[in-house]
């Protein structure tokens, strides 16, 4: 500032000391100093009479930093020492954040890293989470490419709501919650949000995200937050597919695509629930699925037809995420069994409805059409199994989102 007006005090920069000169007989003043004087957004301003925490905010018009302070009414000079301190508990949350957005559907080239996206506003019953990890799921790439099936929104699911932040999985720490919430600032949490397909601009490929409290689960101390961000969608999909069959210890379950994101978690959850697990995988993953994941039987689909192998030993539950395996799955299910079909690009909702009607008429197994639903309580159960060492997430690739190293697809395990 070139001069002080009657309602301003001026801070003149000196090494480690700022000289504050009062310009009038008013008790409330605005203190100004050049942006180069200070590298921290929070400072403690002290005089021999006063000790104040002050909030610094950038003035977009003059590119100075401003704060409000309270001074005595006498015209005199004071020396104000400015030191960096930890932000007090009443610190304001940031107004902007980094985020990966799209402004149209298309290939990976439509992904854009923006530096000043608005931080989402939390409503009642919601929690603001500082995101530390997220993951890439097939549905994310389908939403980005505009290839979502009609059953879950179709190519026009976003309905022009741009810019859109992609992503539904997250793990991080609580930044802000309702008074009386079970979640407190700093709590380690994870969630599946509905943003991965809802027609909203929100998403989790950002530094902050707003989450409905029932969708949140605490992350146990023994589970790494960097890994936890890849858990929610695949774990909840596998859990809901299994629970649809009301599993009981000793029953047999068939898991197709057992080395994939959902499949490898389903194998481990099945074993944790006391089920006998038969898996189907490719030749390079047969050993891993059996020896590491713990499947009791593994069929290499390039050498054997799983329907022929298991025709004489039918299953209580079959988990199918493939577009063309329905008939074979039904052929190896008990009449009292359960067929869990996970939504994919080949899903025909009319076929799912026909199978449900047949079951209701007393013909054929029960059927669930799984399009995963956010559920914090279920996620907490899976995370506890991870803490107990019964379930492990296989992470195939780790990318640094703010470094523009965004994966576009994955073949096995998870991308976080």
N, C-alpha and C positions, 0 to 999 in steps of 0.2 A: 504494500500500500504506500502511496506517495505521501500521505498525510493522515492524521488521526481525526476522525470526526467526534463530536461531543459524546457519542455513545460507544466509543471504541477505545481500547487500550492497545498499545503496540508492543510487541515483543521483538527486541533486536537481538539477532543471533550472535553469541560469543561461544568459544569452545566450552562445551559441557554446561554453559550457563546462558540463560536468556534473561535480559534485563527488561523488566516490565515497568512501564511508565503510565501512571494513571493520568487521564486527560480531562477528567471532570469530576464533580461531586455526585456521582451516581454509584450505587452499590452493585449494579449488574452491568457487566461489560462483555464485549466480545473481544477475545484475544486473537491476534492474527500473527502468523509467521510463515515464512516461505517454506514450501514443500521440502526443500533440500535440507532444512534444519533438522528434520526428524525422520527416522526410518520406521518407527513403530506406530501402529494405529492407536495404541493406548499408552498414556503417560501419567505420571504422578507429578503434579505441579505443587511445589512447596514454597512458602515464605515463612518468615519467623513467626507469623501470626496464624497462618492458615496452612492446611494440608488437604488438598482436594484431588479426587479422581475426576478426570475430565474426558469427555468423549470428543474425539477428533473427527470431523467430517470434511470431505473435500467439497469446496465450492466450485461448481462446474463453470462458473462465469469468470472467476479470477484465478483459478487453480491454486488457491491458498487453502490451508487447513484452518478450521475455526473450532472454537469451543466456548462454553459459557463458564465464567468463573465469578466468584464473589469477593469483593475487596472492601476495605474500610473506606470511609467517605473523605478522609483527609487527602489533600493533594501532596503526594510525596512519592519517592521512588522506592521500589522494592526489587530485590534480586530473586528471581524464581528459578530454582534448579529443576531441570526436567530430566527425569530418568525413566528408562524402560522398565515396565513392571508387568506382571501377569494380569490378564484382563480380569476385572472384578466379576463377581457372580451375576451382576446385573448387566453385563455386556450385551449390547444389541447384536442380533444375528446379522450376517451379511445381507446386503440387498441384491447382489449379483453373484453369479457362479459360472464356472466352466461347465459346458454341456455339449454332447454330441447330438446334433439335430439333423432332420431332413426337411426340406421345403418342397419336395416332390418325391414321388416313388421312382425307383430305378435301380441301377446297379450300385456297387459300393462307392462309386464316385459321387453319389448324392449325399453321403455322410459329410457333415461339416462340424468342425470344432469351433464353438463360439466361446468368447471369453467373458461376456457380460450378459448372460441370460438371466432373467429375473429369478430369484429364489422363490419357490412356490409358497403360497400363503397357507398356513395350517388352519383348519376349521375345528369346531368342537368335536371331540372324539378322535382326533387325528394327532399323529406324532410326526414332528420334523426330524428326519434322520440324516446325519452326515454320512454319505455313502463312501465306503472304503473298498468295496468290491461288488461286481455284478457279473453277469455271464451272457454268453451268446447262445440262443436257442434257435432251432429251425423256424419257430413262429416269428422271431424277431426279423430274420432275413426275409421271410414271406411278407411281413407287414411292410418292410422297407422296399421290397421289389413290387408290391402291389399284386401278390399272388395268393392272398389268403382265400381259403375255400368260402363259398357262400354261407355255409353253416355257421361260420364264425365272423361274419362281416363282409366277406368278399373283397374284391380288388379296391372298392371304394370305401373301405372300412373307416378311413380317417375323415371322409366327408369334407376334405379341404381344410382340416384343422391343422394348419402349419404356423410356425415351425413345430415339428413333433420331435420330442425326445423319445428315443427307442428304449426298450428294455423293461423287464418286469421283475427280475431277481435283484435282491440287494442284501448286503450285510454292512453294518457300520455301527455308529454310536448315536444314541439319542441326543439331539440338540435342544429340543423343546417339546413339552407335553402339557396336557391339562393339569391344573392343580388337582391333586388327589388321584392322578393316574398311577397305575401299577408300574409304569416306566418312568425313570428319572434320568436327568441329564447325565450323560456319560455311560449309560447302560449299553452293553454290547447286544445287538439285536440282528435278526435276519427276517426277511419276509418275501413272499410272492405278492406282488401288487397286480391289480387288473390292468395296469397300463400297457401290458404287452399286446393287448388287442382292442382295448376300449377306444372309442372315438374321442380321445382327449389328447391334449398336447403334453401331458405329463409323461414321465418315464424315469428310468433309473440310471441311464448313461449320463450321469450328472453328479455334481458334488453334493447335492442335497435332493431329497425327495420326501414327499408327504405320504404317510401310510396310515390307513385306518387301523386303530388300535387292535381290533380282533385279528388282524392279519399278521401281527408281529409275534415273534418268539424270541425269548432270550437265548443268546449263544453261550453255552457252557464254557468255562475257562479253558478246558482242554481242546476246544475246537478253534482252529485258526480262522480269524475273520477273513483273511485273504481267500481261504477255501470256502468258507460259509456262503459267500456270494454266489457260488455255483450250485448250491444245494436245493433251494426252494422248489423250482418248477419240476425238476426231475424227481426229487424225493416225494413231493406231494402227488405227482402223477402216479408213481409206483405204489405209494401207500393207498391212494384212493382206488386204484385198480385191484389191489389185493383185498382191501376191506370190503369191496363190493361183493365178494364171494363169501364173506363171513368165515374167514379161515380158522381152522382148528388144527392144533398140533397133530402131526402124523399124516395129514392130507397131502396129496400130490399136486404140485403146481407146475405148469409149463410156461416158460418165459422165452419168447422169440426175441431176436436181435439182442441177445444177452450181453453183448460187449458195448452196446450203445449207452447213451446218457441215462435214459430211463431203465433200460434192461439191466445194466450192471448194478443199479441200486435195488431193483426188484429182486434180483437173485439174493442179495445180502439180506434184504428185509424178509424174504421168504424163509431163509435159514434162521434169522433171529426170531421168527414167529413159530419155529419148530416144524416147518414144512419140509417135505422131500421135494427138492427142486431139480427139474429137468430143464436144460437150457439148449438153445440152438444158436450157433455162432459160426463164423467163418474159420478157415483153417489156421490162420495166424493167431486166433484168439482162443482156440479150444483149450489149450493148456492153461492159459491165464484165468479163464472163466471157471475152470474146475479147481485148479490149485490155489489161486489167490482169492477168488470170490467165494469159493466153497460149494459150487453146484455139485449135486450128487451124480448127475449124468449130463453129458454134453454131446450133442449131435453136430457133426460137421456137415452143414447143408450142401456142400459141394460134393460130398461122397454118399450121403444117405438122405432119404426122405423121412423126416421126423414122424409123419403120419404112419408110415409103414413100420418104423421102429417101435412105436408106442401103441400100435393098434390093440394089442392084447393087454395093455396096462393103462386104461383110461385115467384121465385127470379129473380132479375136483375143481380146479381153476385153470384157465388158460389166459395169458396176458399177451395180446396181439397188437403190435403197432405197425404192422405191414399192410400194404394196400391189396394184397392178393392171397392172403393165407386163411381167410375166413372158413372156407369149406373144409380145409384140412384140420383146422382147430376144432371145428364142431365134430369132426369124425373121431377125434380122440378124447372127447369130453364125455363124462358120465351124463345120463339123462337128468340127474339131479345136480349137475355141476354148474359152473358159472363162467360165462365168456365175457372177458373185459376187453373191449375194443378201444384203443387209444386213438383219438382223432388224428388223421393224417390226410395228405392230399388225395388219397384214393378212397376216403370214407364216403359211403353213400347213405345219407340219413334215412332214406326210404327203406333200405335194407335193414338198418338197425331197428326201425319201427316195426317192420314185419316180424323180425325175430322176437321182439318183445311181445307182440300180439300172440305169436305162436306159443310162447311160454305161458302167457296168461290163460291160454286155452288148454293148457296141460300138455303141450307138445314141445319138447326141447328144453335146453338149459336156460337159466336166467341170464339176462344180458345187461351189461352196463356200457354206455357210450361215454368214454372219459374225455371230457375237456376240462382240464384241471381247474380247481376252485381254490382261491387263497384261503388258508386256514392256519392261524397261528398255533392253535392247540395241537393239531396234527404235526406241524413242522417241529414243535418243541419235542414231541416224542421221537422223531427221527434224529434230531440233534442230540438228544440224550443217548440214543443208541450209538451215535458217533463218539460221544464222550466215553462210552463204555467199551469202545473198540469193536463193536459188532458190525458197524457199517463204516465204509471208507469211500470217500469220493475220489474217483480217478480224474485228475486234472491233466488234460492233454496239452494245453497251451495256456500261458499267461501273457497277457498283453498289457501295456501301459496305455490307458485310454487317452491321457493328456499328451502322449507322445505320438498320436496319430497311427499307432500300430494296431488297427482294428481288424480282427479276423473276420472273414466273410462266411466261412462254413467250417464244420469239423466232421471227422469221420468216426471218431470213437472217443470215449471219455468226455470231458467238459472243457470249454474255453471260458476262462475268467479274465 
